[in-house]
Amino acid sequence: MRPRRLVTPWLLMAPALAVALIFHIVPFFRTVQLSFTDFRLASGGQYVGFENFGALASSDVFWLSAGNTLIYVVVAVPLLVTLPLLLAMLVQPKIPGMAFFRASFYTPVIASMVVVGLIWVFLLKERGPVNWLFQTLRIVQQPLPFLTDATLLLFSCILVTVWKGLGFYMVIYLTALANVPGELHEAAQMDGAGGIRRFFSVTIPSVRPTMLLVGVLSAIAAMKVYAEIFVIAGPTAGPGGQVRSMVFTIREVGSGFDGQVGYAAAMSLVLFIFTIGLTVALQKLSRENAEA
């Protein structure tokens, strides 16, 4: 009877373990192995030690990609942590018609990134609706080059990422807000706390673990950004490739019959270390704020 109890859990976990082993663990260690080689699909490869990492350190393209990825994280993550929370608070009341707004805000999440990107390219082009609105309101005199200026193009991609992610994180916050005891708000209100005071003294502390979760998820997504840049900035990553992210460069360097697979694997490993480091830093920051 006892051996069966020991074996049964492993049998139930076997399919999941097999999937993790085949599609995650083995590819990860294979990537680590390739990062120390000059492997190419056309000619194979051999062990080169830390040569790929040295080449990365002296590569302007790598630092440009890393800088753009860092900007993406620094700008997109705070927006994706705060805006969906405010949006969830707006659509939380159970009043007639609110379900329509919840569904509307969630629609971009299920829409294809290609479709979303093409819509925003239309909106942001030189003679598009956004520039027309800005000029009509006399905010600007000349059309803003959203799709041709490297800086504006990068922030346009970030805008699309934030807009598309609002609904997904809003749903997570709705679940967290539903678990906040109403008695806390009632007690704070009886003590004379207004809406803003209750937001910072009751809502924020109650959903802090969820904010950490959203921060980690959005940071990982921002580190891996690719589709937005490819669709909006094009296959060249904007003028002179100035909007490229790390994943974009990895795909560009490692793809093709003569792609530098070993070099791309080294960059992938660096991206993995950056992502793990950022996740640990966010967790530590959240723990320190909770203890303060």
SEVEX-585979 format. One record per residue (C-alpha): residue number from 1; z, x, y negated. Coordinates in steps of 0.25 Angstrom, whole numbers. Layout:
N
+-----+-------+-------+-------+
| pos |     Z |     X |     Y |
+-----+-------+-------+-------+
| NUM |     Z |     X |     Y |
...
+-----+-------+-------+-------+
REM end
This chain:
292
+-----+-------+-------+-------+
| pos |     Z |     X |     Y |
+-----+-------+-------+-------+
|   1 |     0 |     0 |     0 |
|   2 |     4 |    11 |   -10 |
|   3 |    -9 |    19 |    -8 |
|   4 |   -17 |     7 |   -11 |
|   5 |    -9 |     5 |   -24 |
|   6 |   -13 |    20 |   -28 |
|   7 |   -27 |    19 |   -24 |
|   8 |   -30 |     5 |   -30 |
|   9 |   -29 |     9 |   -45 |
|  10 |   -38 |    21 |   -43 |
|  11 |   -49 |    12 |   -36 |
|  12 |   -48 |     2 |   -48 |
|  13 |   -50 |    13 |   -58 |
|  14 |   -61 |    20 |   -50 |
|  15 |   -73 |    14 |   -57 |
|  16 |   -67 |    16 |   -71 |
|  17 |   -64 |    31 |   -67 |
|  18 |   -78 |    33 |   -61 |
|  19 |   -84 |    28 |   -74 |
|  20 |   -75 |    36 |   -83 |
|  21 |   -78 |    49 |   -74 |
|  22 |   -93 |    47 |   -74 |
|  23 |   -95 |    43 |   -88 |
|  24 |   -84 |    49 |   -96 |
|  25 |   -77 |    60 |   -89 |
|  26 |   -88 |    68 |   -82 |
|  27 |   -97 |    67 |   -95 |
|  28 |   -86 |    72 |  -104 |
|  29 |   -84 |    84 |   -95 |
|  30 |   -99 |    86 |   -94 |
|  31 |   -99 |    86 |  -109 |
|  32 |   -88 |    97 |  -110 |
|  33 |   -96 |   105 |  -100 |
|  34 |  -109 |   104 |  -107 |
|  35 |  -103 |   107 |  -121 |
|  36 |  -101 |   122 |  -116 |
|  37 |  -116 |   123 |  -112 |
|  38 |  -129 |   124 |  -119 |
|  39 |  -134 |   113 |  -109 |
|  40 |  -148 |   106 |  -113 |
|  41 |  -155 |    96 |  -104 |
|  42 |  -168 |   104 |  -104 |
|  43 |  -162 |   118 |  -100 |
|  44 |  -148 |   116 |   -95 |
|  45 |  -137 |   124 |  -100 |
|  46 |  -126 |   135 |   -98 |
|  47 |  -112 |   137 |  -102 |
|  48 |  -111 |   142 |  -117 |
|  49 |   -96 |   141 |  -119 |
|  50 |   -92 |   136 |  -133 |
|  51 |  -106 |   139 |  -139 |
|  52 |  -109 |   124 |  -142 |
|  53 |   -96 |   122 |  -149 |
|  54 |   -99 |   135 |  -158 |
|  55 |  -113 |   129 |  -161 |
|  56 |  -106 |   116 |  -165 |
|  57 |   -97 |   123 |  -175 |
|  58 |  -108 |   130 |  -182 |
|  59 |  -117 |   118 |  -182 |
|  60 |  -119 |   110 |  -195 |
|  61 |  -125 |    98 |  -187 |
|  62 |  -112 |    97 |  -179 |
|  63 |  -103 |    98 |  -192 |
|  64 |  -112 |    88 |  -199 |
|  65 |  -110 |    78 |  -187 |
|  66 |   -95 |    81 |  -186 |
|  67 |   -94 |    78 |  -201 |
|  68 |  -101 |    65 |  -200 |
|  69 |   -93 |    61 |  -188 |
|  70 |   -80 |    64 |  -196 |
|  71 |   -85 |    56 |  -208 |
|  72 |   -88 |    45 |  -199 |
|  73 |   -74 |    45 |  -193 |
|  74 |   -67 |    46 |  -206 |
|  75 |   -74 |    35 |  -213 |
|  76 |   -77 |    25 |  -201 |
|  77 |   -63 |    26 |  -194 |
|  78 |   -54 |    21 |  -206 |
|  79 |   -64 |    10 |  -209 |
|  80 |   -64 |     5 |  -194 |
|  81 |   -49 |     6 |  -194 |
|  82 |   -47 |    -2 |  -206 |
|  83 |   -58 |   -12 |  -209 |
|  84 |   -58 |   -19 |  -195 |
|  85 |   -43 |   -21 |  -197 |
|  86 |   -45 |   -28 |  -210 |
|  87 |   -57 |   -36 |  -204 |
|  88 |   -48 |   -40 |  -192 |
|  89 |   -37 |   -45 |  -202 |
|  90 |   -48 |   -53 |  -209 |
|  91 |   -53 |   -60 |  -197 |
|  92 |   -40 |   -61 |  -189 |
|  93 |   -36 |   -75 |  -195 |
|  94 |   -39 |   -86 |  -185 |
|  95 |   -47 |   -95 |  -194 |
|  96 |   -60 |  -103 |  -192 |
|  97 |   -72 |   -95 |  -193 |
|  98 |   -65 |   -81 |  -192 |
|  99 |   -71 |   -79 |  -178 |
| 100 |   -85 |   -79 |  -185 |
| 101 |   -81 |   -67 |  -194 |
| 102 |   -74 |   -60 |  -182 |
| 103 |   -87 |   -61 |  -174 |
| 104 |   -95 |   -57 |  -187 |
| 105 |   -87 |   -44 |  -189 |
| 106 |   -88 |   -41 |  -174 |
| 107 |  -104 |   -43 |  -173 |
| 108 |  -107 |   -29 |  -178 |
| 109 |   -99 |   -23 |  -166 |
| 110 |  -108 |   -29 |  -156 |
| 111 |  -121 |   -27 |  -163 |
| 112 |  -130 |   -15 |  -159 |
| 113 |  -128 |    -3 |  -167 |
| 114 |  -143 |    -1 |  -169 |
| 115 |  -144 |   -15 |  -175 |
| 116 |  -132 |   -13 |  -184 |
| 117 |  -137 |     0 |  -189 |
| 118 |  -151 |    -6 |  -192 |
| 119 |  -144 |   -17 |  -200 |
| 120 |  -136 |    -7 |  -208 |
| 121 |  -149 |     2 |  -210 |
| 122 |  -155 |   -10 |  -216 |
| 123 |  -143 |   -13 |  -225 |
| 124 |  -142 |     1 |  -230 |
| 125 |  -156 |     5 |  -232 |
| 126 |  -160 |     9 |  -247 |
| 127 |  -166 |    -5 |  -250 |
| 128 |  -156 |   -12 |  -240 |
| 129 |  -146 |   -23 |  -244 |
| 130 |  -134 |   -14 |  -246 |
| 131 |  -141 |    -6 |  -257 |
| 132 |  -147 |   -19 |  -263 |
| 133 |  -133 |   -24 |  -264 |
| 134 |  -127 |   -11 |  -270 |
| 135 |  -138 |   -11 |  -280 |
| 136 |  -137 |   -26 |  -283 |
| 137 |  -122 |   -24 |  -286 |
| 138 |  -125 |   -12 |  -294 |
| 139 |  -117 |    -3 |  -285 |
| 140 |  -128 |     7 |  -284 |
| 141 |  -141 |     9 |  -292 |
| 142 |  -149 |    16 |  -281 |
| 143 |  -149 |    12 |  -266 |
| 144 |  -139 |    20 |  -258 |
| 145 |  -146 |    29 |  -248 |
| 146 |  -137 |    24 |  -236 |
| 147 |  -147 |    28 |  -226 |
| 148 |  -153 |    41 |  -232 |
| 149 |  -141 |    48 |  -238 |
| 150 |  -133 |    55 |  -227 |
| 151 |  -119 |    52 |  -232 |
| 152 |  -122 |    37 |  -235 |
| 153 |  -129 |    36 |  -221 |
| 154 |  -117 |    42 |  -214 |
| 155 |  -108 |    31 |  -221 |
| 156 |  -118 |    21 |  -218 |
| 157 |  -116 |    24 |  -203 |
| 158 |  -101 |    23 |  -205 |
| 159 |  -102 |    10 |  -212 |
| 160 |  -110 |     4 |  -200 |
| 161 |  -100 |    10 |  -190 |
| 162 |   -89 |     3 |  -197 |
| 163 |   -96 |   -10 |  -199 |
| 164 |  -100 |   -10 |  -184 |
| 165 |   -86 |    -7 |  -180 |
| 166 |   -78 |   -17 |  -188 |
| 167 |   -79 |   -28 |  -179 |
| 168 |   -75 |   -20 |  -166 |
| 169 |   -62 |   -15 |  -173 |
| 170 |   -59 |   -28 |  -179 |
| 171 |   -58 |   -34 |  -166 |
| 172 |   -48 |   -24 |  -161 |
| 173 |   -40 |   -26 |  -174 |
| 174 |   -40 |   -41 |  -172 |
| 175 |   -33 |   -39 |  -158 |
| 176 |   -23 |   -30 |  -165 |
| 177 |   -20 |   -40 |  -176 |
| 178 |   -18 |   -51 |  -167 |
| 179 |    -7 |   -43 |  -160 |
| 180 |     1 |   -41 |  -174 |
| 181 |    13 |   -51 |  -174 |
| 182 |    11 |   -61 |  -184 |
| 183 |    27 |   -61 |  -186 |
| 184 |    25 |   -47 |  -193 |
| 185 |    16 |   -52 |  -204 |
| 186 |    25 |   -64 |  -206 |
| 187 |    37 |   -56 |  -207 |
| 188 |    30 |   -46 |  -217 |
| 189 |    25 |   -58 |  -225 |
| 190 |    39 |   -64 |  -226 |
| 191 |    44 |   -51 |  -231 |
| 192 |    33 |   -52 |  -242 |
| 193 |    23 |   -43 |  -237 |
| 194 |     9 |   -46 |  -242 |
| 195 |    -4 |   -45 |  -234 |
| 196 |    -7 |   -30 |  -237 |
| 197 |     8 |   -26 |  -234 |
| 198 |     7 |   -34 |  -221 |
| 199 |    -6 |   -27 |  -218 |
| 200 |     0 |   -13 |  -219 |
| 201 |    14 |   -16 |  -214 |
| 202 |    11 |   -26 |  -202 |
| 203 |    -4 |   -26 |  -199 |
| 204 |    -7 |   -11 |  -199 |
| 205 |     5 |    -6 |  -191 |
| 206 |     2 |   -17 |  -181 |
| 207 |   -12 |   -13 |  -179 |
| 208 |   -10 |     2 |  -180 |
| 209 |   -13 |     5 |  -165 |
| 210 |   -26 |    -3 |  -166 |
| 211 |   -30 |     5 |  -179 |
| 212 |   -28 |    17 |  -171 |
| 213 |   -37 |    12 |  -160 |
| 214 |   -48 |     8 |  -170 |
| 215 |   -47 |    21 |  -177 |
| 216 |   -49 |    29 |  -163 |
| 217 |   -60 |    20 |  -159 |
| 218 |   -67 |    20 |  -172 |
| 219 |   -65 |    35 |  -173 |
| 220 |   -71 |    38 |  -159 |
| 221 |   -83 |    29 |  -163 |
| 222 |   -85 |    36 |  -176 |
| 223 |   -85 |    50 |  -169 |
| 224 |   -96 |    45 |  -160 |
| 225 |  -105 |    38 |  -170 |
| 226 |  -119 |    39 |  -167 |
| 227 |  -127 |    25 |  -167 |
| 228 |  -124 |    22 |  -181 |
| 229 |  -130 |    35 |  -186 |
| 230 |  -142 |    35 |  -177 |
| 231 |  -145 |    20 |  -181 |
| 232 |  -142 |    21 |  -196 |
| 233 |  -145 |    36 |  -199 |
| 234 |  -157 |    37 |  -189 |
| 235 |  -159 |    47 |  -177 |
| 236 |  -158 |    59 |  -187 |
| 237 |  -144 |    55 |  -192 |
| 238 |  -148 |    53 |  -207 |
| 239 |  -155 |    63 |  -216 |
| 240 |  -154 |    76 |  -210 |
| 241 |  -145 |    71 |  -199 |
| 242 |  -134 |    71 |  -209 |
| 243 |  -127 |    59 |  -203 |
| 244 |  -126 |    64 |  -189 |
| 245 |  -113 |    62 |  -181 |
| 246 |  -108 |    70 |  -170 |
| 247 |  -113 |    61 |  -159 |
| 248 |  -127 |    60 |  -166 |
| 249 |  -128 |    75 |  -166 |
| 250 |  -123 |    76 |  -151 |
| 251 |  -134 |    66 |  -147 |
| 252 |  -144 |    73 |  -155 |
| 253 |  -141 |    87 |  -150 |
| 254 |  -139 |    83 |  -135 |
| 255 |  -150 |    73 |  -133 |
| 256 |  -164 |    77 |  -129 |
| 257 |  -170 |    85 |  -117 |
| 258 |  -166 |    98 |  -124 |
| 259 |  -153 |    93 |  -131 |
| 260 |  -141 |   102 |  -132 |
| 261 |  -132 |    95 |  -123 |
| 262 |  -122 |   106 |  -122 |
| 263 |  -121 |   107 |  -138 |
| 264 |  -120 |    91 |  -138 |
| 265 |  -109 |    91 |  -128 |
| 266 |  -101 |   101 |  -136 |
| 267 |  -103 |    92 |  -148 |
| 268 |   -98 |    80 |  -140 |
| 269 |   -86 |    88 |  -135 |
| 270 |   -82 |    91 |  -150 |
| 271 |   -84 |    76 |  -154 |
| 272 |   -75 |    72 |  -142 |
| 273 |   -64 |    82 |  -147 |
| 274 |   -66 |    76 |  -161 |
| 275 |   -65 |    62 |  -156 |
| 276 |   -52 |    65 |  -148 |
| 277 |   -46 |    73 |  -159 |
| 278 |   -49 |    61 |  -169 |
| 279 |   -43 |    51 |  -159 |
| 280 |   -30 |    59 |  -157 |
| 281 |   -29 |    61 |  -172 |
| 282 |   -30 |    46 |  -175 |
| 283 |   -19 |    43 |  -164 |
| 284 |   -10 |    54 |  -170 |
| 285 |   -12 |    48 |  -184 |
| 286 |    -9 |    34 |  -180 |
| 287 |     3 |    38 |  -172 |
| 288 |     9 |    46 |  -184 |
| 289 |     6 |    34 |  -193 |
| 290 |    13 |    25 |  -183 |
| 291 |    26 |    34 |  -183 |
| 292 |    26 |    35 |  -198 |
+-----+-------+-------+-------+
REM end
